[in-house]
Amino acid sequence: MKKIQTMQELLAYMVGKDLPDELKATAKDKIKAVQECNDGGASAHLVIARTKEEAAEVEKEFKISSYNPEVNEFFKAGNGEWWWHRVYVFSDDGSGLIYFERTPLLS
């Protein structure tokens, strides 16, 4: 699992990854909110989970199953993959997680 906090980190993460264009575009748009939160003193991250192992790491670190997401939506990419987009806010200072999970997760 790669926790991403800046556009530069996101672009470096996406190099060589077989990610659908729709996911890349959405992640590039959403990383701006992560950067703004962090610039304001919060601790925010963007995470993309494609495998069961990565999703388990997200749960272990962030315990997302104990939170209700502020955003909870699915989208279908042009390559036929489904992605689950969730936004979790952990505190009033803006700390949180923007989370993309492939559905179904790869082994």
Backbone as a chain_set.jsonl record, in Angstrom:
{"seq": "MKKIQTMQELLAYMVGKDLPDELKATAKDKIKAVQECNDGGASAHLVIARTKEEAAEVEKEFKISSYNPEVNEFFKAGNGEWWWHRVYVFSDDGSGLIYFERTPLLS", "coords": {"N": [[0.847, -1.177, 0.0], [0.588, 2.138, -0.878], [0.772, 5.214, 0.54], [-0.361, 8.285, -0.455], [0.38, 11.707, -0.755], [0.867, 13.956, -2.288], [0.71, 15.544, -5.547], [2.974, 14.951, -7.059], [3.877, 12.559, -5.872], [1.695, 10.946, -6.519], [1.766, 10.926, -9.35], [4.239, 9.656, -9.741], [3.656, 7.174, -8.593], [1.748, 6.179, -10.391], [3.166, 5.668, -12.712], [3.924, 3.181, -14.958], [1.979, 1.528, -13.909], [-0.867, -0.464, -14.49], [-3.456, 1.082, -14.735], [-6.824, 2.19, -15.115], [-7.812, 4.895, -17.299], [-9.892, 6.552, -16.354], [-9.743, 6.237, -13.58], [-7.177, 7.267, -13.087], [-7.561, 9.958, -13.86], [-9.54, 10.791, -12.041], [-8.226, 10.385, -9.592], [-6.126, 12.229, -9.858], [-7.578, 14.57, -9.759], [-8.681, 14.425, -7.159], [-6.451, 14.394, -5.469], [-5.764, 16.972, -5.034], [-7.413, 17.934, -2.98], [-6.406, 16.458, -0.853], [-3.813, 17.511, -0.654], [-4.445, 20.179, 0.026], [-5.636, 19.825, 2.552], [-3.452, 18.791, 3.996], [-1.68, 20.939, 3.776], [-2.942, 22.656, 5.461], [-2.395, 21.621, 7.923], [-3.449, 19.159, 8.571], [-3.617, 15.517, 8.428], [-3.782, 13.874, 5.729], [-4.464, 11.404, 3.219], [-4.228, 9.736, 0.023], [-5.178, 6.667, -1.267], [-4.782, 3.856, -3.355], [-6.114, 0.781, -3.826], [-5.563, -2.283, -5.24], [-5.36, -4.952, -4.806], [-6.193, -7.77, -2.641], [-4.419, -7.911, -0.539], [-3.425, -5.261, -0.368], [-5.797, -3.907, 0.314], [-6.27, -5.057, 2.815], [-4.102, -4.025, 4.222], [-4.804, -1.314, 4.241], [-7.099, -1.391, 5.836], [-5.957, -2.334, 8.218], [-4.2, -0.222, 8.934], [-5.79, 2.17, 8.85], [-8.282, 1.472, 9.831], [-10.823, 1.543, 8.539], [-13.276, 0.266, 8.479], [-14.585, 0.935, 10.749], [-15.619, 3.416, 10.38], [-17.98, 5.654, 8.857], [-18.186, 6.379, 5.489], [-17.854, 9.621, 3.963], [-18.203, 10.038, 1.297], [-19.353, 7.627, -0.957], [-19.189, 5.722, -3.494], [-19.529, 3.994, -6.647], [-17.77, 3.454, -9.722], [-17.578, 2.715, -13.199], [-14.911, 1.869, -15.177], [-13.504, 2.557, -18.432], [-12.242, 0.261, -19.324], [-13.751, -1.753, -18.336], [-13.436, -2.41, -15.671], [-14.582, -2.157, -12.293], [-14.626, 0.343, -9.804], [-14.42, 1.344, -6.429], [-15.04, 4.231, -4.782], [-14.259, 6.011, -1.948], [-14.52, 8.403, 0.68], [-13.099, 9.262, 3.659], [-13.391, 11.055, 6.649], [-11.509, 11.724, 9.364], [-11.132, 13.487, 11.464], [-11.93, 16.786, 12.774], [-10.017, 18.544, 11.815], [-9.534, 17.972, 9.219], [-8.132, 15.715, 8.659], [-7.85, 12.622, 7.023], [-8.913, 10.167, 4.56], [-8.798, 9.494, 1.146], [-10.006, 7.037, -0.775], [-9.558, 4.51, -3.122], [-10.748, 1.527, -4.404], [-10.351, -1.42, -6.154], [-12.946, -3.379, -7.595], [-14.014, -6.518, -8.269], [-11.44, -7.163, -5.819], [-8.091, -7.954, -6.752], [-6.283, -11.045, -6.475]], "CA": [[0.0, 0.0, 0.0], [1.323, 3.4, -0.964], [0.008, 6.382, 0.991], [0.025, 9.373, -1.339], [-0.004, 13.004, -0.208], [1.109, 15.053, -3.229], [0.558, 15.231, -6.973], [4.214, 14.332, -7.514], [3.844, 11.165, -5.416], [0.669, 10.247, -7.294], [2.267, 10.712, -10.709], [5.294, 8.646, -9.655], [2.992, 5.901, -8.312], [1.005, 5.708, -11.558], [4.073, 5.285, -13.799], [4.08, 1.734, -15.118], [0.844, 0.785, -13.355], [-1.965, -0.678, -15.427], [-4.653, 1.673, -14.134], [-7.686, 2.787, -16.134], [-7.717, 6.344, -17.454], [-10.874, 7.209, -15.492], [-9.196, 6.241, -12.22], [-6.062, 8.212, -13.069], [-8.092, 11.326, -13.913], [-10.232, 11.076, -10.78], [-7.213, 10.486, -8.541], [-5.427, 13.51, -10.049], [-8.482, 15.619, -9.285], [-8.898, 14.3, -5.715], [-5.225, 14.629, -4.7], [-5.734, 18.393, -4.688], [-8.037, 18.073, -1.662], [-5.452, 15.901, 0.111], [-2.749, 18.504, -0.488], [-4.993, 21.322, 0.759], [-5.785, 19.429, 3.964], [-2.119, 18.688, 4.588], [-1.137, 22.299, 3.87], [-3.606, 23.267, 6.612], [-1.962, 20.986, 9.164], [-4.087, 17.855, 8.768], [-2.902, 14.35, 7.923], [-4.671, 13.249, 4.755], [-3.799, 10.541, 2.249], [-4.967, 9.067, -1.032], [-4.691, 5.299, -1.421], [-5.402, 3.042, -4.385], [-5.921, -0.64, -3.523], [-5.962, -3.165, -6.34], [-5.298, -6.35, -4.365], [-6.709, -8.086, -1.301], [-3.351, -7.567, 0.407], [-3.413, -3.807, -0.195], [-7.015, -3.549, 1.058], [-6.07, -5.476, 4.206], [-3.181, -3.05, 4.809], [-5.575, -0.084, 4.476], [-7.943, -1.642, 7.012], [-5.093, -2.443, 9.401], [-3.654, 1.084, 9.307], [-6.776, 3.237, 9.019], [-9.491, 0.924, 10.465], [-11.929, 2.2, 7.852], [-14.556, -0.415, 8.724], [-15.226, 1.542, 11.926], [-16.064, 4.759, 9.99], [-18.907, 5.798, 7.742], [-17.582, 7.288, 4.512], [-18.577, 10.826, 3.552], [-18.518, 9.739, -0.1], [-19.376, 6.181, -1.114], [-19.74, 5.552, -4.835], [-18.86, 3.105, -7.588], [-17.753, 3.875, -11.116], [-17.065, 1.726, -14.139], [-13.892, 2.416, -16.064], [-13.641, 2.185, -19.831], [-11.726, -1.09, -19.554], [-14.693, -2.701, -17.742], [-13.22, -2.569, -14.236], [-15.364, -1.354, -11.357], [-13.84, 0.924, -8.716], [-15.181, 1.868, -5.303], [-14.425, 5.476, -4.32], [-14.765, 6.409, -0.641], [-13.799, 9.475, 1.368], [-13.252, 9.187, 5.109], [-12.887, 12.18, 7.421], [-11.226, 11.176, 10.679], [-11.195, 14.509, 12.507], [-12.379, 18.107, 12.331], [-8.939, 19.308, 11.172], [-9.443, 17.574, 7.818], [-7.404, 14.456, 8.497], [-8.718, 11.613, 6.44], [-8.449, 9.266, 3.521], [-9.516, 9.295, -0.108], [-9.677, 5.631, -0.993], [-10.058, 3.846, -4.314], [-10.564, 0.08, -4.281], [-10.822, -2.193, -7.309], [-13.99, -4.302, -7.207], [-13.462, -7.197, -7.104], [-9.997, -7.051, -5.606], [-7.267, -9.016, -7.316], [-5.641, -11.903, -5.461]], "C": [[0.891, 1.239, 0.0], [0.395, 4.521, -0.535], [0.541, 7.591, 0.228], [-0.495, 10.689, -0.766], [0.176, 14.166, -1.177], [0.885, 14.588, -4.662], [1.802, 14.519, -7.493], [4.27, 12.856, -7.105], [2.843, 10.349, -6.222], [1.175, 9.941, -8.703], [3.355, 9.641, -10.733], [4.688, 7.254, -9.421], [2.354, 5.324, -9.58], [1.896, 5.263, -12.714], [4.208, 3.755, -13.809], [2.956, 0.896, -14.547], [-0.241, 0.682, -14.422], [-3.264, -0.228, -14.771], [-5.501, 2.298, -15.23], [-7.603, 4.31, -16.131], [-8.68, 7.092, -16.533], [-10.384, 7.285, -14.054], [-8.062, 7.254, -12.115], [-6.569, 9.649, -13.023], [-8.764, 11.704, -12.596], [-9.231, 11.243, -9.642], [-6.444, 11.799, -8.64], [-6.279, 14.673, -9.556], [-8.578, 15.604, -7.757], [-7.646, 14.578, -4.886], [-5.107, 16.091, -4.296], [-6.333, 18.631, -3.301], [-7.107, 17.544, -0.569], [-4.353, 16.921, 0.392], [-3.227, 19.709, 0.312], [-5.149, 21.005, 2.243], [-4.428, 19.39, 4.653], [-1.452, 20.053, 4.735], [-1.728, 23.033, 5.077], [-3.281, 22.607, 7.936], [-2.599, 19.636, 9.453], [-3.163, 16.744, 8.274], [-3.86, 13.585, 7.022], [-3.849, 12.463, 3.738], [-4.778, 10.115, 1.167], [-4.337, 7.7, -1.189], [-5.494, 4.615, -2.521], [-5.073, 1.584, -4.066], [-6.446, -1.472, -4.681], [-6.041, -4.616, -5.894], [-5.892, -6.525, -2.972], [-5.686, -7.694, -0.24], [-3.311, -6.063, 0.683], [-4.631, -3.347, 0.604], [-6.885, -3.926, 2.528], [-5.122, -4.509, 4.918], [-3.907, -1.744, 5.134], [-6.426, -0.261, 5.729], [-7.094, -1.681, 8.284], [-4.608, -1.07, 9.869], [-4.722, 2.116, 9.657], [-8.069, 2.791, 9.711], [-10.767, 1.519, 9.874], [-13.277, 1.534, 8.101], [-15.289, 0.167, 9.932], [-15.728, 2.961, 11.639], [-17.125, 4.669, 8.9], [-18.288, 6.773, 6.753], [-18.484, 8.479, 4.202], [-19.016, 10.71, 2.093], [-18.393, 8.235, -0.249], [-20.024, 5.884, -2.461], [-18.894, 4.593, -5.665], [-18.814, 3.771, -8.956], [-17.113, 2.785, -11.958], [-16.104, 2.41, -15.09], [-14.112, 1.892, -17.485], [-13.143, 0.79, -20.149], [-12.622, -2.161, -18.926], [-14.515, -2.924, -16.251], [-14.164, -1.661, -13.445], [-14.449, -0.894, -10.242], [-14.78, 1.526, -7.693], [-14.412, 3.07, -4.777], [-15.081, 5.863, -2.997], [-13.885, 7.524, -0.078], [-14.133, 9.372, 2.843], [-12.651, 10.433, 5.746], [-12.74, 11.685, 8.853], [-11.288, 12.205, 11.802], [-11.585, 15.855, 11.9], [-11.287, 18.913, 11.63], [-8.76, 18.944, 9.697], [-8.637, 16.313, 7.592], [-8.353, 13.398, 7.954], [-8.061, 10.848, 5.321], [-9.375, 9.335, 2.318], [-9.048, 7.938, -0.618], [-10.362, 5.101, -2.248], [-9.742, 2.362, -4.191], [-11.154, -0.606, -5.516], [-11.861, -3.193, -6.81], [-14.289, -5.224, -8.379], [-11.951, -6.986, -7.022], [-9.29, -8.214, -6.273], [-6.621, -9.822, -6.198], [-4.245, -11.448, -5.157]], "O": [[1.828, 1.351, 0.791], [-0.639, 4.758, -1.159], [1.736, 7.884, 0.259], [-1.649, 10.785, -0.346], [-0.317, 15.262, -0.912], [0.873, 13.39, -4.948], [1.693, 13.582, -8.285], [4.664, 12.004, -7.901], [3.107, 9.198, -6.568], [1.026, 8.82, -9.189], [3.391, 8.812, -11.642], [5.16, 6.269, -9.99], [2.416, 4.117, -9.812], [1.434, 4.553, -13.607], [4.558, 3.136, -12.805], [2.971, -0.327, -14.684], [-0.493, 1.634, -15.161], [-4.065, -1.044, -14.315], [-4.963, 2.874, -16.175], [-7.356, 4.931, -15.097], [-8.334, 8.143, -15.994], [-10.59, 8.296, -13.382], [-7.999, 8.018, -11.152], [-6.073, 10.464, -12.246], [-8.578, 12.814, -12.096], [-9.375, 12.145, -8.818], [-6.141, 12.417, -7.62], [-5.76, 15.643, -9.003], [-8.557, 16.663, -7.129], [-7.756, 14.958, -3.72], [-4.424, 16.415, -3.324], [-5.814, 19.442, -2.533], [-7.032, 18.121, 0.516], [-4.006, 17.163, 1.548], [-2.507, 20.207, 1.177], [-4.825, 21.834, 3.094], [-4.274, 19.898, 5.764], [-0.74, 20.296, 5.709], [-1.092, 23.921, 5.644], [-3.83, 22.989, 8.97], [-2.311, 19.029, 10.485], [-2.071, 17.003, 7.769], [-4.645, 12.758, 7.485], [-2.704, 12.802, 3.437], [-5.993, 10.129, 1.365], [-3.113, 7.574, -1.239], [-6.712, 4.77, -2.613], [-3.906, 1.195, -4.038], [-7.615, -1.38, -5.054], [-6.716, -5.425, -6.531], [-6.069, -5.562, -2.227], [-6.047, -7.205, 0.83], [-3.178, -5.642, 1.832], [-4.508, -2.488, 1.477], [-7.346, -3.186, 3.397], [-5.321, -4.207, 6.095], [-3.659, -1.136, 6.175], [-6.466, 0.622, 6.585], [-7.481, -1.118, 9.308], [-4.607, -0.787, 11.067], [-4.587, 2.849, 10.637], [-8.865, 3.63, 10.132], [-11.669, 1.94, 10.599], [-14.317, 2.175, 7.948], [-16.48, -0.081, 10.115], [-16.209, 3.64, 12.547], [-17.153, 3.717, 8.12], [-17.904, 7.879, 7.134], [-19.71, 8.363, 4.181], [-20.067, 11.22, 1.707], [-17.452, 7.63, 0.263], [-21.248, 5.804, -2.567], [-17.703, 4.409, -5.414], [-19.699, 4.551, -9.31], [-16.24, 2.044, -11.506], [-16.443, 3.407, -15.728], [-14.819, 0.906, -17.695], [-13.57, 0.19, -21.136], [-12.293, -3.347, -18.976], [-15.357, -3.565, -15.622], [-14.495, -0.554, -13.871], [-13.593, -1.65, -9.782], [-15.795, 2.133, -8.033], [-13.258, 2.939, -4.37], [-16.299, 6.025, -2.923], [-12.68, 7.579, -0.325], [-15.301, 9.391, 3.231], [-11.529, 10.822, 5.419], [-13.717, 11.278, 9.482], [-11.475, 11.843, 12.964], [-11.572, 16.035, 10.683], [-11.594, 19.871, 10.92], [-7.932, 19.537, 9.006], [-8.472, 15.88, 6.451], [-9.506, 13.297, 8.375], [-6.843, 10.868, 5.148], [-10.595, 9.246, 2.459], [-7.861, 7.72, -0.86], [-11.575, 5.224, -2.415], [-8.605, 1.983, -3.908], [-12.313, -0.39, -5.867], [-11.696, -3.786, -5.745], [-14.781, -4.752, -9.405], [-11.287, -6.676, -8.011], [-9.823, -9.32, -6.35], [-6.438, -9.316, -5.091], [-3.564, -12.055, -4.331]]}, "num_chains": 1, "name": "protein.A"}
